[in-house]
Amino acid sequence: MADYYINVYLDDESKEIVEAAGLGSQIKDIGGKKGIQVEMDKKDHKKLTKTFPDLQFDASNACVLPKEAEQTLLNIIKGMKTLDVMKVAIMKLFNPLAGKALRSKTF
């Protein structure tokens, strides 16, 4: 069992992406909507909350990514044909400089 989850709610287009990847059996009912859950560990959670400080986690430690990041995640799932994608996805989504002021040195 994972520490945290990303809920991806599926519309018709994204449902086709998931099914085309052979993951139709992973679609479940999440709060009355059809979706998939991508598992992540504490380290990935920390990186995501640094990049997306407005992420809200529910009582089951699940969140929903902003639309653009969610599309990136779906594209990775499509290419890798698995839901175990967080190690790859975090490299595409994580911005290590998020929340830090830019500093410059004067020479």
Buried (B, 14 or more C-beta within 10 A) or exposed (E): EBEBBBBBBBEEEBBEBBBEBEBEEBBEEBEEEBBBBBBBEEEBBEBBBBBBEEBEBEEEEBBBBEEEBBBBBBBBBBEEEBBEBBEBBBEEBBEEEEEEEEEEEEE
